[in-house]
Amino acid sequence: MEFDVVYHGRRLTHRDILFIRRLIANNPDKSRWFISRELCRQWDWRQPNGVLKDMICRGLLLRLQRDGLIALPPCKRIINNPLLNRQPPKLIKVDQSPIIGNIEEVQPIELRSVRKTQYERLYNSLIHQYHYLGYTQPVGEKLKYIAFSHDRPIACIGYSSSVWHIGCRDRFIGWSPQLRKKNLHLIAYNNRFLILPWVKVPSLASHLLSLSARTIPSDWLRFYGHPVYLLETFVDTERFRGTCYKAANWILLGKTTGRGKNDQTNRQNRSLKTVFSYPLHQDFRRILCS
């Protein structure tokens, strides 16, 4: 039987499908929740912190059922899914009086980690209102920062789990697909960067990028129990030039293919992005390739 199923970096074989079918058949009275967690245990499918990849596995099982490859047991109960019913961030108003001057005039600047704090809603609201991509909840590990000047928010920076495959990045690191799968969690992706529109301070953006690069290693370790050794980001060159990343010594790696993570046509279907990276450790290649 010929088929090709790749889900979150895992390629399934015909033998895998047969294994899942047997697991379901041998547990006819068990719930989908049980099947998912048992499959994670059998495959040793875990996050870097050892937690079972239960939610990812549930998504895989639903996809296999939609494709007609397996038949899951009936749902025992309907669980409210906050991801499906997620509402846009509540709008929070802030002082919009202009902040104009040089970098010395807005000091001291505090880059505050706001994940799971009272300020996280403010971050979500500001990104929703003023970032051209709006706010979407990142999947996986994530940290959110707000930069404050004299207790006024002036910028937001967000990091999340790394993108699965970027050709120019993977060549830059020099790792194999197996090592990428093993060590991808050691890279953080700068998914949002916003200077609030009423803030006009030359060199502020590059200053904040440098500040976040010094801050994020210890924050990530404290929050998720493992370090990160490399930062990466995409810049939409139809809108931006990436000047602040260059000024903050981020390395230009190349461009994306413009096909997106779910591409099945091998044709460009979105704008090309420039890829920048910033090593956080001088031996990042050795670490990521080990």
C-alpha positions in Angstrom: 0.0 0.0 0.0 1.5 3.3 -1.1 0.9 6.5 0.9 2.9 9.3 2.4 1.9 10.8 5.7 4.2 13.2 7.5 2.9 14.9 10.7 5.0 17.2 12.8 8.2 15.8 11.5 7.2 12.1 11.9 6.9 10.1 8.7 4.4 7.2 9.0 4.9 3.8 7.3 2.3 1.2 6.4 3.5 -0.7 9.5 2.7 2.3 11.7 -0.8 2.4 10.4 -1.3 -1.3 11.1 0.1 -0.8 14.6 -2.5 2.0 15.3 -5.3 -0.2 13.9 -4.3 -3.0 16.2 -4.1 -0.7 19.2 -7.6 0.5 18.5 -8.9 -3.0 17.9 -7.3 -4.4 21.1 -8.9 -1.6 23.2 -12.5 -1.4 21.9 -13.9 0.2 25.0 -11.2 2.8 25.5 -11.5 6.5 24.7 -9.7 8.4 22.1 -7.8 10.1 24.9 -6.5 6.6 26.0 -5.6 5.6 22.5 -3.6 8.8 22.0 -1.7 8.6 25.2 -1.0 4.9 24.8 0.3 5.5 21.3 2.6 8.2 22.6 4.0 5.8 25.2 4.5 3.0 22.7 6.3 5.3 20.3 8.0 7.2 23.1 6.7 10.3 21.5 7.6 13.0 24.0 8.4 16.7 24.3 12.0 17.6 25.3 10.7 17.9 28.9 9.5 14.3 28.9 5.7 15.1 28.6 3.8 13.0 26.1 2.9 14.7 22.8 -0.7 14.0 23.5 -2.3 16.9 21.6 -0.1 16.4 18.6 -0.9 12.7 18.6 -4.7 13.5 18.8 -4.3 15.7 15.7 -2.5 12.9 13.9 -5.2 10.4 14.7 -8.0 12.7 13.5 -6.1 13.3 10.3 -5.7 9.6 9.7 -9.4 9.1 10.3 -10.3 11.9 7.8 -8.0 10.2 5.3 -9.8 6.9 5.8 -6.7 5.1 7.2 -8.1 4.3 10.6 -11.4 4.2 12.4 -11.3 5.8 15.9 -13.8 4.8 18.6 -16.8 7.2 19.0 -16.3 10.3 21.1 -17.3 9.5 24.7 -17.8 13.2 25.6 -17.5 16.6 23.9 -14.8 18.7 25.5 -14.8 22.5 25.0 -11.7 23.4 23.0 -10.6 26.9 23.9 -8.4 27.0 20.7 -11.5 26.6 18.5 -13.4 29.2 20.5 -10.6 31.6 21.1 -11.7 35.2 21.0 -9.6 38.1 19.7 -7.6 39.8 22.5 -9.5 42.4 24.5 -8.5 45.9 23.4 -6.5 47.7 26.1 -5.9 51.4 25.6 -2.5 52.9 26.4 -1.1 56.4 26.3 -0.4 57.2 22.7 1.3 60.6 23.1 4.4 60.7 20.9 7.8 59.4 22.2 10.4 61.1 20.1 14.1 61.4 20.8 17.3 59.5 20.9 18.0 56.3 22.7 19.6 58.0 25.7 16.4 60.0 26.3 14.2 56.9 26.6 16.5 55.2 29.1 16.2 53.3 31.3 14.5 50.7 29.1 13.2 47.6 30.8 12.5 44.5 28.7 10.0 42.6 30.8 9.1 38.9 30.3 5.2 38.9 30.5 4.3 35.3 29.8 1.8 34.2 32.5 1.8 37.6 34.1 -0.8 40.3 34.4 0.9 42.0 31.4 0.4 39.2 28.9 -3.0 40.5 28.0 -1.5 43.9 27.2 1.1 42.2 24.9 -1.7 40.3 23.1 -3.7 43.4 22.8 -0.9 45.6 21.4 0.1 43.0 18.9 -3.5 42.5 17.8 -4.0 46.3 17.3 -0.7 47.4 15.8 1.2 44.5 14.2 0.4 43.9 10.6 0.0 40.2 11.1 -2.2 40.6 14.2 -2.2 38.3 17.1 -2.4 34.5 16.9 -1.5 32.2 19.8 1.8 30.5 19.0 2.0 26.7 19.2 4.4 25.1 21.6 7.0 26.9 23.7 6.8 30.7 23.7 7.9 33.8 25.6 6.5 37.3 25.3 8.3 40.6 26.1 7.2 44.2 26.5 9.8 46.9 26.5 8.9 49.8 28.9 10.4 53.3 29.0 9.5 55.2 32.2 6.6 52.7 32.8 5.2 53.2 29.3 5.1 50.3 26.8 7.1 51.1 23.7 7.6 47.8 22.0 6.7 44.1 22.0 8.9 41.1 21.1 7.7 37.5 20.9 9.6 34.2 20.6 8.2 30.7 20.0 9.1 27.2 19.0 11.3 27.0 15.9 10.1 26.4 12.3 10.4 22.7 11.3 12.4 23.1 8.1 14.2 26.1 6.5 16.7 25.1 3.9 19.1 27.9 4.3 19.1 27.6 8.1 19.6 23.9 8.0 22.6 24.3 5.7 23.9 27.0 7.9 23.8 24.7 10.9 24.9 21.6 9.0 22.7 19.1 10.8 21.0 16.0 9.4 17.2 15.5 9.4 17.7 13.2 12.4 19.7 15.7 14.4 17.2 18.5 13.5 14.4 16.4 14.8 16.3 15.8 18.0 17.6 19.3 18.6 15.1 21.7 17.0 13.7 22.7 20.4 17.1 24.4 21.1 16.2 27.1 18.6 13.8 30.0 19.3 11.9 31.8 16.5 11.3 35.5 16.8 7.7 35.5 15.6 6.6 39.0 16.4 8.5 42.3 16.8 6.6 45.6 17.1 7.7 49.2 17.9 4.5 51.0 18.8 3.7 53.5 16.0 3.9 56.6 18.2 7.5 55.8 19.2 10.1 57.4 17.0 13.5 56.6 18.4 16.5 55.9 16.1 18.3 52.6 16.8 15.7 51.5 19.3 14.8 48.4 17.3 18.4 47.0 17.1 18.9 48.0 20.8 15.9 45.9 21.8 16.9 42.9 19.7 20.3 42.9 21.3 18.7 43.2 24.7 16.4 40.3 24.1 19.3 38.2 22.9 21.0 38.7 26.2 17.8 38.0 28.2 16.2 35.1 26.5 18.7 32.3 27.3 18.1 32.4 31.1 14.4 33.1 30.7 13.9 30.1 28.4 15.8 27.8 30.7 13.8 29.0 33.7 10.5 28.6 31.9 11.0 25.4 29.9 13.9 23.6 31.6 16.2 23.7 28.6 18.4 26.3 26.9 18.3 27.8 23.4 21.4 28.3 21.4 20.2 30.0 18.3 17.6 32.6 17.4 15.9 32.9 14.0 13.4 35.1 12.2 11.7 35.9 8.9 11.5 39.3 7.4 8.9 40.0 4.7 11.0 42.0 2.2 7.9 43.3 0.5 7.3 45.4 3.6 10.7 45.7 5.4 14.4 45.7 4.7 15.6 44.0 7.9 17.8 46.9 8.8 17.4 46.5 12.5 18.4 42.8 12.4 21.5 43.7 10.4 22.4 46.5 12.9 22.0 44.0 15.8 24.4 41.6 14.1 21.9 39.0 13.1 23.3 36.9 10.2 21.5 36.9 6.8 21.1 33.3 5.8 19.0 33.5 2.6 15.4 33.3 1.6 12.4 31.0 2.1 10.9 29.2 -0.8 7.5 30.9 -0.4 5.7 27.6 -0.2 4.7 27.4 3.5 4.8 24.4 5.9 1.7 22.6 4.4 2.8 22.8 0.8 2.0 19.8 -1.4 2.5 21.4 -4.8 6.1 22.6 -4.7 5.0 25.9 -6.0 5.4 29.4 -4.4 2.1 30.5 -2.9 3.2 33.4 -0.6 5.7 36.1 -0.5 9.4 35.2 0.0 10.9 35.9 3.4 14.5 36.8 4.2 15.9 34.5 7.0 18.1 35.9 9.7 19.7 34.0 12.6 21.6 35.0 15.8 23.8 32.5 17.6 23.6 32.6 21.4 26.6 30.4 22.0 30.0 30.3 20.2 29.8 26.5 19.8 26.1 26.4 18.7 26.9 24.2 15.6 28.7 21.6 17.7 25.8 21.6 20.2 23.0 21.4 17.6 24.8 18.7 15.6 25.5 16.5 18.6 
